[in-house]
Structures are given as structure tokens and as C-alpha cells.
Amino acid sequence: MAGKVRLITPGDHPAQASEYPNETGMRLICASSDLADAGDGVRFELEHQGENTAAFAIRHGGRVYAYLNRCGHIAMELDWKPGKFFDAEGEYLLCSTHGALYAPESGACRGGPCRGAGLIRLDVFEAGGNIYLGKG
């Protein structure tokens, strides 16, 4: 994750959100129980390269991953309904607009029009029953 990132939570005004990293180096995204393996993801916003940007966290293979919610093909959000990121089999992350497929564990393009362009991965970790943005 390059540069400064600021997590924007619902109800926060961007000017009121604290900069990342802070003294603890982490920001709460959600409770661990909010992410089921290959189930719905949790959407959140952060500041990336000076812009408020949608992002999401998912669980796959027992591990948590997070990405900017931006297709590698064309900068559009992936989910067809809020939190719906996986294909029907729960194997790949799917761009609902273009049909691009991404590996949940790396964000790498696995098929469709993304032609090798992957998702932008964010550092996340799980501790104490919660999922955090940052390095654990």
C-alpha cells in the first residue's frame, strides 16, 4: 500500500477522519464474524491517492483479503449488489459489469477482459475478533 491512506467510515466527514497510519497503525473494518468464507464481503471507504475510494474485505480459504473496489479492466466497482463479490461457486471475485475474474487470494486476473490487470490489494489483518486495515 503506497502513500497515505485514510479510512472513511459511514458518517465521517473526510476532513474529520484521522490519517493512516496513526500511532497504532490500524483501522477497524469489521468484526471477524462479518466475513464468511466465500460469502458476502464488507465494503468500506478509504482515501487513496487523494480521493475517497471504495474498498472491500472478503474471506477466502480461511484468510482475510482486502482490495480497492475497482475492476482492473475499467475503474468500476465489482459488486453487483453491496457485498456480492464472489462468483456463484465462491471460487473467484467477479466484476459484475464486465465478467472479469480475479483470484481472491492475490487479486490477479484469472479470466475475462482484465487481460492481466489485477486488483489493488490492501494490507489487512485479523486480531481479537476483528479485521483491521494496516499491518499487524
Secondary structure, DSSP 8 states (H G I E B T S, - for coil): --S-EEEE-TT--TTTS--BS-SS-EEEEEEGGG--BTS--EEEEEEETTEEEEEEEEEETTEEEEEES--SSSS----SSTT--B-TTSSSEE-TTT--EE-TTT--EEESTTTT----EE-EEEETTEEEEE--
